Amino acid sequence: VKVARGKHIIYLNVICKKGVKQGTTQSLEAPKFKESIRDCSVCVGGSVKFQGVITGTQPVNVSWLHNGVSVTAGRTSFENSVASLTLTQCSTGHAGEFTCVAENSGGKTTSSALLHITGQGPPVKFLDPPEKVEVCVGQKARLRCVFKSSSLPVACCWIYNRAKVVSGGSRVTVKNEKTQSSLEVSEAAPEDTGLYTVIVRNRHGSAQHTVSLSVIDRPTPPSSQPVASRISTQSLVLSWTGPCYDGGTAVLGYIVEALQDGPKEPGSWTEISRCKNTSSHICSGLAPLGRYKFRVRAWNFAGTSDPSQESPYIKMATSKEPGSYVTVTIDTKHKVKDHYNVHEKLGVGKFGQVYRVTDKETGKEFAAKFYRARTSKDKSEARKEIQLMNKLHHPKIVQCQAAYETRPELAMVMEYVAGGELFERIVDENFEHTELTSARYVQQILEGMQYVHKQNIIHLDLKPENIVCVDTSGTQIKIIDFGLARELEKGKPLMVMHGTPEFVAPEVINYEPVGLETDMWSIGVICFILLSGESPFQGNNDAETFALVTAASFEFDPESFEDISDEAKDFISSLLKKDQRSRLSCREALAHSWMASFTPLTRRPTKSLNKEKMKRFLARRKWKVDPEQDGRLWSPEAEEAIQSLDKQLQTEPHFQQALKDVTLHKGETAQLTCLVDGYPQPEVKWLHNEEPVSDSSRVRMQQDGDGLCSLVVADLVLSDCGTYMCRAQNKLGEAMCSAKLKVEL
């Protein structure tokens, strides 16, 4: 017989034995949540655990729903009457209602709770920190960074140029507070200029911010004396090198001054020109046959520099002088200094050093290449370059003017090209970079190399650094540095093992015979970079670059070549052929449709090209690794300071809120809570009358990341009475607090 009575079912079994009726009763309890699951909140990426205590006749089947749909992800368990669901790597998709369903033969019950997903806040967030601070020399510089920390305490430190820890001094004060860190430099000096990085750390993580400090002063003088070129009867072009230190802010321009040599005594220095760049075309104020000295001052917002070194007296021309070429014979009786004054160093290469020199008689500027010729082989190679230069008389080729060989030195004097590297000219703010201008520059390179190739000579080191502008006001270029050039001989294959990885052709890497076509590959690479600012074969290291070159593997990035014509891309593709025989010659390249498409008759639109990638290309080629850093992001001193921040945060455990005595009735639920602080996070253990407490169907222990610890004892009985102790321990120490629980009938 089955009789329903409330939520219980009574089974009555009637058994007859030897004529006697005997009745037995078995009670089946339906599931019941003694402790319901509770609402939870978790950050994106965090973990959460729902728990509920279920009573009822076993077996009880437990399942979970999320917004009414069965939960398939997550880890579930049902042990010792505790049902749990653990979710990890929570996302916004986990938000909503979670329901725990408990069911047995006696019935079914549910408990529901909401899960709230909050945004993952950073441990430390800077609030509108300064990016750059500028002060004048002698003023106070204050670098103040306000931040919001997800927890306290915080520890801060400042690092100068990622190397030196800034902790204070006679002129430097560092102040760290709960919500900000500041660094003050009194009486700022130019050497204080640099990058200051503040690192703020709390127990959950860290953040850093870098402030650039510029201490503004007037510039130092231009680092070279002005050099004259294109001298005519009443005009000339002056070029010079900018100051070594710009004063901490951009140089806004230059002031050119002249001093005329009078019949009796010199006059006074007079300003004759102002310009923005390191070159000026002086068209007025100069008299025919006049003799002048020149000097230059730089200026910025802070003031005007002292003058540069003075140029030697320069005599204006009487009439326009036609250009002429010189066939050089090596002078073995004199040294360079016998005929020229040697000035500053212009560059250093594999084969020697280049200095600016001036003719002692005329004052005209030249460049002298002093070879590093220690062995007879080195001297032989130097003589070969001088011999080759005697065969290369062309407006697009730098010209040799003289050569000297004595026991201590071997040198070649060349014309001085004052306009700087072509790529540097392109990124200048005042230069409009278009596909048309790029085509014109490539055309000039081809014209010069066509002449070189007609002499059966290959350059073998064509790259951006070796294409220079005649001056900074025009668009004419010259090809320089024939140190690696070779003359081809019929019937004698030439193989070389030198060049610049990004620009050498596949046959050089593979050590196969080279030819005139080898230079054409390099011209293709230069053209690619001119139009896009990107290098077609640049790898993360030389090995990767070589692999890309030998495979002739490149592509036209849609973004970089968005505004570039199909003719230009076809021109490049016709040069970057792996098979030498398939590459265009100079003559064929000059006749290509891309060159023809820019004739004056076509009048095709020429959109300005973006210079940012070109600037990054130049910066990458000029960037050098500091050998003292050895690839480190921070210096050892800075690393140690950053690591010490964590140690500064460490504290032994202490209770911010202790346990409190509580009195409850039998059958009720007791919850003992305390708040413990310490770092690293303390490990917590509970004791009841000095005996360890373990989780069970009635007892549950919890500890969250904020230090809140709780002990929940459900369905209290008299034996639960006594003293409960919470013990917190980390590597620095331990702390304890206790309270009494009294259970009444």
Beta strands, then each sheet from edge to edge (+ up, - down):
strand 1: 2-5
strand 2: 8-17
strand 3: 20-28
strand 4: 32-35
strand 5: 40-43
strand 6: 48-55
strand 7: 61-66
strand 8: 69-70
strand 9: 75-79
strand 10: 82-87
strand 11: 96-104
strand 12: 107-118
strand 13: 124-126
strand 14: 132-136
strand 15: 141-149
strand 16: 155-160
strand 17: 164-166
strand 18: 172-176
strand 19: 180-185
strand 20: 194-202
strand 21: 205-216
strand 22: 227-229
strand 23: 236-239
strand 24: 253-260
strand 25: 270-275
strand 26: 279-282
strand 27: 291-300
strand 28: 303-304
strand 29: 314-315
strand 30: 330-331
strand 31: 340-349
strand 32: 352-359
strand 33: 365-371
strand 34: 400-405
strand 35: 410-415
strand 36: 457-458
strand 37: 467-469
strand 38: 477-479
strand 39: 486-487
strand 40: 651-657
strand 41: 662-665
strand 42: 670-679
strand 43: 683-688
strand 44: 691-692
strand 45: 699-703
strand 46: 708-713
strand 47: 722-730
strand 48: 733-744
sheet 1: 1+ 2- 3+
sheet 2: 4+ 6- 10+ 9-
sheet 3: 5+ 12+ 11- 7+ 8-
sheet 4: 13+ 15- 19+ 18-
sheet 5: 14+ 21+ 20- 16+ 17-
sheet 6: 22+ 23- 26+
sheet 7: 25+ 24- 27+ 28-
sheet 8: 25+ 24- 27+ 29-
sheet 9: 30+ 34+ 35- 33+ 32- 31+
sheet 10: 36+ 39-
sheet 11: 37+ 38-
sheet 12: 40+ 42- 46+ 45-
sheet 13: 41+ 48+ 47- 43+ 44-
end
